[in-house]
Amino acid sequence: MKNMETRVLIIGGGITGTGIARDLSLRGISCIVVEKKDINAGASGSNHGLLHSGARYVLHDAGTAMECMEESRILKQVAPHCIENTGGLFVAVKGDDESYIADFPALCAAAGIMVSPVDTGDALETEPALSGNIIAAYETTDAVVDPFRLSLENIFHAVELGATLMCYTCVTGFSISNNRIRSVHLLNTQTGETLAVKTDHVVNAAGAWAGETADLAGINLPMVYSKGTLIITHQRIARQVINRLRPPSDGDIISPGGTVSIAGTTSAPIHDLGSLHPTSEEVDLIIREASAILPEFKNSTFIRAFSGVRPLTGSSDIKEERAISRGYILLDHARDGIENFVTITGGKLTTYRLMAEKTADLVCRHMNISRSCQTRTLPLPLHDACRWSEPGLSPRYWLKTRKPGDLLLCECEMVPISAIDCILESMKQHAVPPGLRSLGIRSRIGKGPCQGAYCSIRTIAYLYDTGVLQGDQGLIEMIAFLRERWKGMQPVLWGERLMHAELQEAIHCGLFETELQK
Ligand SMILES: Cc1cc2nc3c(=O)[nH]c(=O)nc-3n(C[C@H](O)[C@H](O)[C@H](O)COP(=O)(O)OP(=O)(O)OC[C@H]3O[C@@H](n4cnc5c(N)ncnc54)[C@H](O)[C@@H]3O)c2cc1C
């Protein structure tokens, strides 16, 4: 077994773990981020990408509403390259709860959130796809954020400052003595290699899996899980984020994501984190609800659906799931008898910076270090290799800077060979194994209308040609990638598109002698 040492070991490479790594690194504290899959493998890679103004939470959760408002203001200043500052509209249609519509401005004002009434005619002029049935509209400061770019930029900066990222490495246990974790046991899921890391402190930022990870230290952390499903349209339907002006419910947000629109979410209690896939019923519900405010939604072509899981805390009454706080919890496990272990879970993508700051403050207090947080004002640096996850970037960028011979690997999203080379180089620096799935996280490969049907084959061929992959590595990658894509496409396929997709599936099954529907 190999040995390593660090001051802080962070479990989880989502937005919370990568944000904490950057915060601690800026305070001069060495850390290792351990992620069992790849960056944003959990909720951070399966969300709506909405940088909340806070207005959505004013009814049940004023604390979260205020945090969202403040954090979105800060992020717009320090990380503008990860954000499209679209603005947002809250709109009600005939039949919506009139008392909520009347209370909304006062609820927002009480939380300090700025909303301004908009004449319904003006709203229709700025967003022509809105329903003619709207009866009230308010403007908010909602925006959208690229969650992949945000996590990648955070980890890039942390690594530049001395942090280490270990992907495909799972925390399997702890050595504990005298009320302290002395070392963390890790398993490399690709090579089977095991190692132990000596550390002064452990941060559990494992999202929905935080309960499982706490259990490895003998700590009981009851969790409630809520599954959320979203669907992606082929085209962008509205310029701004469109929210339904009603108490939070299913299918009431349609946010833009570059060239597409993303609608959702649903919210349903689940007990098993292992079987997460979108269903046709969820898709039907989202289409019905989204079409009430944007009627052309129901006639859209849908690219895919996906699901994520929110770890919720504060109540185990799953009937009242929508009323459970979207706030975060930061637990000091000294109260459970382990002095150098903390858990941070729940919260929002929008509030990740604050969660990282509070966690790093607590870790510093435990370690008697008095260095303050810098992320509130220090701009998040830009890195070339992080830009390619941005929807709609490649067509603009490639057309402007294209060099002879720089062929496209993905024609839907226009991802050229030079982008893949740049990303592969960065993955080498971070010791991330190359493959279709890791390239898909860091670029738009496989995210366009063909959902990887063609670019997966071209990209794998390129990786074989350049010697990056050998033996059957590429085939294994390809099948795993196509299976994941198929899971998201299945619930949004009907009519002619279903026939085309089944033909494509048959070609892939024939080529690779496998089944995609597992
Ligand atoms: C459907 C949905 C929509 C959402 N929409 C929005 C939105 O629009 N705006 C917003 O602000 N927020 C939104 N959220 C919330 C937001 O996505 C989450 O708050 C945020 O992504 C949580 O990040 P995290 O890093 O804490 O957890 P995660 O991203 O889940 O990261 C945890 C990581 O820990 C890793 N891990 C687990 N166990 C181990 C182990 N033993 N060893 C090593 N690694 C391990 C996992 O692989 C995972 O990558 C949404 C959430 C969902 C589910």
The ligand as a Gaussian input file, in Angstrom:
#p B3LYP/6-31G(d) Opt

LIG

0 1
 C      -32.075000      18.244000     -10.258000
 C      -31.286000      19.300000      -9.546000
 C      -31.341000      20.621000      -9.983000
 C      -30.624000      21.606000      -9.313000
 N      -30.632000      22.876000      -9.805000
 C      -29.901000      23.832000      -9.199000
 C      -29.864000      25.144000      -9.743000
 O      -30.448000      25.424000     -10.796000
 N      -29.157000      26.083000      -9.078000
 C      -28.492000      25.814000      -7.915000
 O      -27.919000      26.735000      -7.350000
 N      -28.459000      24.552000      -7.396000
 C      -29.143000      23.565000      -8.019000
 N      -29.122000      22.294000      -7.523000
 C      -28.310000      21.995000      -6.340000
 C      -26.821000      21.813000      -6.703000
 O      -26.686000      21.017000      -7.844000
 C      -26.109000      21.153000      -5.517000
 O      -26.331000      21.921000      -4.378000
 C      -24.589000      21.061000      -5.712000
 O      -24.260000      20.578000      -6.984000
 C      -24.017000      20.128000      -4.648000
 O      -22.642000      19.994000      -4.872000
 P      -21.752000      19.051000      -3.961000
 O      -20.361000      19.201000      -4.411000
 O      -22.053000      19.340000      -2.522000
 O      -22.296000      17.574000      -4.215000
 P      -22.052000      16.642000      -5.496000
 O      -21.952000      17.431000      -6.719000
 O      -23.079000      15.567000      -5.453000
 O      -20.598000      16.036000      -5.230000
 C      -20.330000      14.993000      -4.335000
 C      -19.212000      14.170000      -4.935000
 O      -18.727000      13.242000      -3.955000
 C      -18.286000      12.098000      -4.643000
 N      -18.189000      10.985000      -3.671000
 C      -19.209000      10.384000      -2.997000
 N      -18.743000       9.411000      -2.200000
 C      -17.402000       9.381000      -2.359000
 C      -16.363000       8.563000      -1.818000
 N      -16.604000       7.581000      -0.954000
 N      -15.087000       8.789000      -2.231000
 C      -14.811000       9.782000      -3.119000
 N      -15.775000      10.574000      -3.662000
 C      -17.042000      10.379000      -3.288000
 C      -19.369000      11.892000      -5.703000
 O      -18.928000      11.083000      -6.772000
 C      -19.673000      13.331000      -6.117000
 O      -18.954000      13.734000      -7.265000
 C      -29.836000      21.278000      -8.167000
 C      -29.758000      19.948000      -7.745000
 C      -30.464000      18.968000      -8.434000
 C      -30.340000      17.541000      -7.995000

